[in-house]
Amino acid sequence: MKRLQYEEAMALTTRRLADGGIFLSVGGEKPNTMTIGWATMGYLWKKPVFVAMVRPQRHTYALLQQQGSFTVSVPTKNALKGELAFAGSKSGRDVDKFQGHGLTALPAQTVSAPIVGECGLHFECRVLLTQDMTGDRMDPGVRESCYPREDYHVMFFGEILDCYTTDE
């Protein structure tokens, strides 16, 4: 494991978000992971921050609210397209995504959520703020194309506590 500054990891993370997504994982009695394709990183409140967007109807949403932390695992050597498609199409309410589906939950360094062992880049985050999205001040084109059912995301602002690569 090699620790990184989050800025070193931003370019690859952004590319993967735009091309198939990355994994967001939460801990608890039954850890879960999901695919995210909409997120951003930056510097807020004098802290490095990862902002992940999760819809309230997702199983992961309730776990995030309960746990208050999450990890983000980014595929590096292998795009993991099949695993990302699976994690993005099945609910953790119905299936354990870490059992028999090509994904391994490994302990994180600083939070209770696991990392995805098949990925080589990881962020560990503590939730600082949750913010509901609404359509009232959203660009009409974005609202119409991304939220035709008005099923808006909630933004989870996570302080990046650790960023590292597990690629050797």
BELJO-V951862 format. One record per pair of residues at least 24 apart in sequence whose C-alpha atoms are under 7 Angstrom apart, sorted by the first residue. I is the first residue (numbers start at 0). J is the second residue. Records with the same first field share a line. If there is no record, write none. Layout:
I = J / J
This chain:
0 = 163 / 164 / 165
1 = 163 / 164 / 165
2 = 162 / 163 / 164
3 = 162 / 163
4 = 162
5 = 162
12 = 73
19 = 80
20 = 83
21 = 72 / 73 / 74
22 = 71 / 72 / 73
23 = 69 / 70 / 71 / 72
24 = 69 / 70 / 71 / 112 / 113 / 114
25 = 62 / 63 / 68 / 69 / 70 / 112 / 113
26 = 66 / 111 / 112 / 113
27 = 66
31 = 59 / 91 / 96
32 = 86 / 96
33 = 86 / 87
34 = 83 / 86 / 87
46 = 158
47 = 158 / 159
48 = 156 / 157 / 158 / 159
49 = 156 / 157 / 158 / 159
50 = 154 / 155 / 156 / 157
51 = 154 / 155 / 156
52 = 152 / 153 / 154 / 155
53 = 152 / 153 / 154
54 = 151 / 152 / 153
55 = 152 / 153
58 = 90 / 91 / 92
67 = 125 / 126
68 = 110 / 112 / 124 / 125 / 126
69 = 112 / 123 / 124 / 125
70 = 112 / 113 / 114 / 121 / 122 / 123 / 124
71 = 121 / 122 / 123
72 = 114 / 115 / 118 / 120 / 121 / 122
73 = 118 / 119 / 120 / 121
74 = 118 / 119 / 120
75 = 118 / 119 / 120
119 = 164 / 165 / 166
120 = 163 / 164 / 165
121 = 162 / 163 / 164
122 = 159 / 161 / 162 / 163
123 = 159 / 160 / 161 / 162
124 = 157 / 158 / 159 / 160
125 = 157 / 158 / 159 / 160
126 = 155 / 156 / 157 / 158
127 = 156 / 157 / 158
128 = 155 / 156
129 = 153 / 154 / 155 / 156
130 = 154 / 155
